Amino acid sequence: MNRAADIMSESFFFMAREDGKGFAMGISKDYTGFYGDLLDFAGRYGYIRPDYFGVKVLPVRFTTFWRFGDFYELISNNYGIEVERIGKREEMHGEYFFRKGEEEVYATLLEHPGWSGERIAKHLGTSRQRVLRLREKFSSEGLYDKKAIVDVKRMGYEVLLFVSWKTTPSAYDEMIEKMRAHPMPPVVFAASTPAEGFAIAIFKNFRESREITARLSAWVNPEKSMPEEPELMFLSIQDTRFTRYFEFGESVRNILKE
């Protein structure tokens, strides 16, 4: 399945797999082309049968992102220390428009998060002051945020959980309020609409994963808020290959190019 990474990397910002199963997340402006690429891949290479994988599509405009590759709670919980949190992203409405030349700076910032402003400026043929000013602008507008990406294998985590669910729209607001009132340190990504959602969490062991998912079920009252049982997929972190680990460079470059 190494060929899968070559074909799908432009749209996906997170991919994880072990032998026999896996999942990925991506962003796209064109649903038809995105899904068509998946079917074409499955048909041509035979690694994934079309009837063996599902695609969950959430319209970005109507989606709430409660966590986006956020490991701060996890680090704080793991080491028992307070970790400085970056300011909460302001919710943006409508479409964002870059001014001339801004998109290349933005794409480079995301593709090379470790580069200094001076190195980015040299790479793009612009000034260091301009790069730093735009980085501050993107950060204040919620478009750019540094995240703590950690080596979860070395931290002793063993279980990676992907969960997707359907929501009763009338119970959605109450469910979100309860979720926010009870922070879940293992959750590093979560997004949902009033109809459905999905999340990624990591645990020290399988027993811990069961205990926390049971606690979560008690908080959100699934009988009231979920019309059917959530779908769960467990992976062994020790056996999992992370083709992408919340990397946005290729995805952003693919979307910005004409």
N, C-alpha and C positions, 0 to 999 in steps of 0.2 A: 504493500500500500504506500510505498514511498512516492509513487507517481501521483497519488492523491494530493500531496502537499504541493507538487509542482503545478497542478491544474487549478486547484481551488484557492491558492494562497492570496490572490489579488483581492478577493472579496471578504475573506475571513480574517477576523482579528483574534480569534481564540479557537484552538483545536487540541483535543486530547483523545488518545486512543490506547487501548491495550488489545491484545489478540482477540479478535472476535467481536469487538464492539467499540464504540466511541461516539463523540459528538463534537459539534463545532458551532460557532456563532459568527455571523457576518452582517454586513450592511450593504444595501444596494438601492439604487434609484429605480431599477427596472425589475419587477418581480418576474415577469415572463422570461426575460433573458437569464436571470439568476437560476430559476428552477429548471429551465431548459438545459443549462450547462450541467446541472447535477444529473439529469436524466441521460444526457449525452455521455457523461463520464461513466455512469453505471452501465450503460449499454455497450460502450466501446471497450472497457477494460474488465468488466465482469467482477470487480472486487466487491461492489455493492449492488445487490439486487434492488430494483426500484420499489418492490413491495416490502422490502425489509427496512426501509428508512422513511422517516417522516420529516416534513418541513413545517415548522411553526412560524408563521409570519405575523409580526406585530407592526401596525402602522406607527411609524416613529412619532407622528404628530399627536397621536392619542395615547402614547405610552409613558408611564411613569417609571423612571429608573431610580430605585431606592438605593442600590449599590452598583458601582461600575468599576470592577477590578480593585476594590478597596480592601486592603489588607490591614488597615490600622487597628480595627477592633481585634483582629486575630492576633497581631503582635502584642497588643496590650494584654489580652487574655492569656497568651502563652507565657509571657515573662512577668506578669503581675506589675506592670509599670504603666504610667500615664504616657501616652504617645501624643505628641502635638498634632492636632487635626488641622488640615487646611480648610479655609472658610467654605461654607456650604455654597454649592453652585446655585446661582439664581436661575429660576426657571425661565426659559426663553420661549417666546411665542412667535410664530411666523417663521419666515425664511431669513437666513443670515446672508448678507451680501459682503463679499470681500472687496476692498478697494484694489485698484490696479497694483499688481506685484505682491499683495499681501499673502495670496494663497501659496506661493512658493516658499515663503518664510514659514508659514503655518505647517505645511506638509513636511518641511525639513525638521522643524522642532519636534514633530511627532515621530518621525522616522529615526531621528538620532537624539533621543532624550538626554544622553550623556555628553553631548557636544557642548562646548562653551560658546558664548555669544560671538567671540572672536573667530572661532573655527567655522561657525555657520556663516558669518559675514564673509569670510574668505572663500568659502565654498560657493556662495551665491554671488559674489562680486558686489557686495553692498557694505554699508558701514556697521560697525559693532553697535553703535548707539541706536541705529534703526532697528536692529534685531532685538535688542533689549527692550526698546519701547514697544515693539509689537508683541513681544512675549508677555509683557505686563498688561497690555491691552487685551490679548486673548484670554489671559488668566482672569482678569476682572469681569470679562463678559461670559465666563463659564465655558470657554472653548478649549482651554488648555489647563491641565492640572497635573502636578507631579504626584505619582502614587508610589507607595512602598511595595515593590514586588519582591517577594521573599522566596528562598529555596525551601519549599514546604517539605521536601523529602528530608533535608538535613535537620529541619525543626522537629522531625519525628512524627509527622502526620502520615496516615496510612490509607485513608479512605477519601475518595473524591465522589461527590454525589451530584448528579444532575436531576432536577425535579421539574416537571411541567404540570400545569393544572388548568382546569376550566373554572371560572368564577360565576356565581350568580350575581348579575349586575346590581341588583338592589342591595346586596350585602357588601359590595366592594369597598365603599368608603369606610364602613365600620371595620372591615378586615385590615385595611391599610393603616388605620389609626392604631389598632392593636399591635400590628407588626412594628410600627415605629415606637410604640410605648415600651416594647420589649426587644431591645437590640439583640441580634443573634450573631455573636462573634464568628461562628464558622462561615457565615455567608459572605462571599466576596463579589458576587454579582447577582442582581435581581432586577427584573423588569416585568411590568404587567400592564394590561389594559383592563377595563371593567369586565371583559369576557374571558381572558386567559392570561397566563404568565409563566415564567420559568426562572430558575435560580441555580446557582452553583455554590456548593459548600464543601469544606474540607474538615475532616475529623481525625482525632488521634487514633481511633480504632472503631470497629464496627458497632460495638456496644454503645459507645458515646453517640454515634450517629442515630441509633435507634432511640436512645433516651431523649435527645434533643428534638427529633422529629415528632416524638410523642408529645413533648411539651408544647411544641408549635401547634400541633393539632388541637390541644386543649385551649390554646389562646384564640385561634381563629374560628373555632366551632365549625368544622368541615360539613357537618350535617346541614347547617344553615347556609354556608357560603359557597360550597362546592357541589355541583350537581352530580359529580362522579369522582371516583378515587383518583388521586394524583398519580402520574406515571413517574416511577423512580428508576434511575440507572446508577448502579454503584460500580466504581472502578478502583482497582488497587493502585494507589499512588506510586508504590515501588515498581510496579510493572507498567505504568503509564508513560507514554511518550507525549510530550507537549510539543507539537509541531509549532504552535503559536501560543504565547502566554500573554494575552492582552496586548498585542502589538497592533498599532494602528497605521503604520507607515504605508503599507501597500494598499490598504483599504481606502485611506484618504486620497492617495495619489490616483487610484483608479476612479474615484468619484469626481475629483476635481478636473481630470483631463477631459478635454472636449472629444 
